Amino acid sequence: MNPILWLARLIAGAVLVALLAIVCTAAGGILLSYGVEDIQQ
């Protein structure tokens, strides 16, 4: 197997995982902030 291809796949996978983590964190933070606002009102 081509090592360059393998490395590119590895980097692409890491980027995808990082993006997913960022999206999940952002969504969780937004939901939490809305939840806190609802509780305070």
C-alpha positions in Angstrom: 0.0 0.0 0.0 1.2 3.5 -0.8 2.5 5.1 2.4 1.5 8.6 1.2 -2.1 7.5 0.6 -2.1 5.8 4.0 -0.9 9.0 5.6 -3.4 11.1 3.7 -6.2 8.8 4.9 -4.9 9.0 8.5 -4.9 12.8 8.4 -8.3 12.9 6.8 -9.7 10.7 9.5 -8.1 12.8 12.2 -9.6 16.0 10.7 -13.1 14.3 10.5 -12.9 13.2 14.1 -11.8 16.7 15.2 -14.6 18.4 13.2 -17.1 16.0 14.7 -15.8 16.7 18.2 -16.1 20.5 17.6 -19.6 20.2 16.2 -20.7 18.1 19.2 -19.1 20.4 21.7 -20.7 23.5 20.0 -24.1 21.9 19.9 -23.8 20.8 23.5 -22.8 24.2 24.6 -25.6 25.9 22.7 -28.2 23.4 24.2 -26.8 23.9 27.7 -26.9 27.7 27.4 -30.5 27.6 26.2 -31.4 25.2 29.0 -29.8 27.4 31.6 -31.7 30.4 30.2 -35.0 28.5 30.4 -34.3 27.5 34.1 -33.4 31.1 35.1 -36.6 32.6 33.6 
